[in-house]
Amino acid sequence: MKPVFRPAPIALAAIAALGTTVLVAAPQVASAAKPAGTYVTGDFHNHTTCSDGSISMQKLVKKVTDKTDTPWGLDWFVQAGHGGSGNRNCTLVEDASLATPAYPLNYDSNGNLQGPTTTWQSSNPAVQPKGRVSGSAPGQVMWRWQSLQEFQYPVMEYLAAYKNKPMFVGIETVAPGHEHVSASVITGQMPASLDKATLPTTKGYTPLGNATALAQWEYCFDRNDTDTSRGNSVLGGDVGNNWNCAVPGSLNSASSDWSAQAQKLVPASGSGNGDRGHAKTLEALKWMVANHPNGSYYVPAHLERAGPFNPDGNNGFNIEHLRNFNNTAPRVAFGFETQPGHGASDNRGEYSPLRNNINGVLTDSVGGTTWGGTGVYGSQVGGVWDALLGEGRNWWFFASSDWHNRGSFGPDDRRSTQDFYPGEYQRDYVMVRNGTDPKLRPQAIVDGLRSGNSFAASGQLIDRLAFVACASYPGIGARTNAAVENIAVNAALNNTDVDVAGCATMGEKLVVRPGAEVIVSIVARDPAGKNYSPYSFNNPSLAQVGIQQPLNMPVLDHIDVVRGMVTGYKQPGTAGYAGQWPNDWLTNPVMANVPAAAKNTSAAVIKTFNGATWTAVAGNAEYKKMTFRIPAVQASQYVRLRGSNLPAAVPYETDANGNPLADIHTNASNLANLRIPCNVAGTNLPSNNVVYTGDTIDGCPAHLPTVNGQKYVAFDVAAWSDLWFYSNPIYVEVQGATAVAGVK
């Protein structure tokens, strides 16, 4: 991979220097300049021994941010873990390479090393869980509110200062009525005073900031946090936090679900539990809006995995629940992780048929599996995502690693039958605006996520993207394609976005007069050289269609432009607001069977660019540029992008129109479904029982499933074979037509 360079963001003066064409094309006076910003990479959903991950916080931070031990260092990182409880002391480290002055190696009274799987009560010295303690000593569990507040946050603050890396703490909360959601409340975390802090040279660290707001939110609203102590040292005592979970303007103690002892909602189980749980989840969002409106985010994770919503239990999310979230807290609930982690699992994303037992009936993950590594809500053109965008909502696409472990391999092995590390395979590229501040702060990261000015890519398929739409009018307001393309080229080369009047980029709204022409320009960098795959043999999926391309040197095959019309917000309780995705999608993927609430029939691929229709940027062939016009617009609309290393009509990967097919035929959980052979013998094929840390495996690895002597594509090889990127949309609002209400 080529090193990423980040010159200063593009300025209007630089645009003017391109020539008079640009000046004629954009005569409008620019609005107030945006603060300086750049696209940076990160991950906000992953796990350590603080919840159910396999490694310590220190080891995960090293793997994620270090560019020596691992090459994929991220620019920012949020360490999250499940809500509820855990019994492992996740402040402890595995070995001396991870020890620091404040958190050195820890030994028991007999001199034995205590690692991160040591229980809290077995630690030296022992740590006593607080609140309504459950379990038996020495394995009693600690509520996550305590571990967040007293242990996880201090370690992360120390590591952020010690390594000078932008990091903070989040949570994968277990949502009442649903499954999992990536969330955080950043208030109190990583204060500016940390910049000048003197770090300790001996054991122990007292943080300057805190994660108390996040800890309180977890206590109040996580479904698995059944503590009733109000965040106090002992149940019934008043020493501690004395939290009250009341939400301004809500029923609170007047609700039948309110626990006076816990001072929080505790929905009863049984019939209607899912509906009651969803109501509590909306209270969680109201709490964020009331108390931390700019310092919170709430992004449903792998939301198709647990199946459709169950009104009598805790399962997935239908589209009406996403609408409810966004209606309740539009600046907090602003997107979803429809490209899940667990990309190397035997069921990609851990989505599978018959995965969930809902009221005694085995039910598929929504969509049955992932489609090109993405859930059906995001991958299906005209589906749930397009339905939300068709309302004009700020609802953005995100990806995550969901790191837990390497499956059948150890954490230092480059092969995987379960997860990829944050940044190794999937990453979010987010525009952050820290202006003249030399530090990248948590608030800038959260603001960047909220803005929608971002894209997600797997396998380093692309690592730069400028996606620009500009208005053009007859006469003095005319713009040429070349002028807009020049703007996009300079933005891509400088790894920034566009600050030009009459133009917009991802997550933004371009307001135009009826009849305007909209010029759309795209510049993407397909980086030369190797990506982070350990496999150097040719992609078996592409080999089916005669393309010889190493797995660790993918090539962008094409970019699709998807357009949909904007028709305005649907109102709760009206027809077309609620609807469940069909349960039989895997065997009968027919859009006619999708309820009107969950689709946008106007969405379609309107342009496809590839090597025959894009051109290379002069002097830098890695950058591909492409431009087109949408003539005489009369209706409000949006455009978004997707792209892949796979052309159309790759067997078991893409259909004749280039849409991703179900990943069922590369999921090793059912050997009878496997279809893509892997036939490269190779000379460097390390056995499964040795740790391999290199990147030159030149043949089908030993861990691939074998049927009747034939190896088949699955696990991590399947993921590295099948790469996609997705951009967030640009909205076009036509004056006098439907207003794009959710986006500035």
Secondary structure, DSSP 8 states (H G I E B T S, - for coil): -----------HHHHHTT-HHHHHH--S---S-----EEEEE---B--TTTT-SS-HHHHHHHHH-SSSSS---S-EEE--BSSEE-B-TT--SSGGG--SSS---B-TTS-B--TTSBGGGSSS-----BS--S-TTS--EEHHHHIIIIIHHHHHHHHHHHT--EEE-EEEE-TTSSEEEEEE-TTSS-GGGGG----SSS----SS--HHHHHHHHHH-TT----SSSBSBTT--SB-------TTS-GGGSTTEETTTTEE----STTHHHHHHHHHHHHHHHHHHH-SSSEEEEEBSTTTT-S--TTSS----HHHHHHHHHH-TTTS-EEEEE-S-TTSSSGGG--TT-EEETTEEE--TTSS-BTTB-HHHHSTTSHHHHHHTTT---EEEE---B---TTS-TT-S--SS---TTTSEEEEEEE--TT-SS--HHHHHHHHHHT-EEEEETTS-SEEEEEEEEE-SGGG---HHHHHHHHHHHHHTT-----TTEE-TT-EEEE-TT-EEEEEEEEE---S--S-SB-SB-HHHHTTT---BTTS----EEEEEEEE------TTSTTS-----TTTTT---GGGS-GGG--TT-EEEEEEETTT-EEETTEEEEEEEEEEE-S--S-EEEEEEEESS-TT-TTTB-TTS-B-BGGGG-TT-GGG---B-----S----TTS----S-B-S--TTS-EETTEEB--HHHHHHHS-EEEE--EEEEETTS---TT--
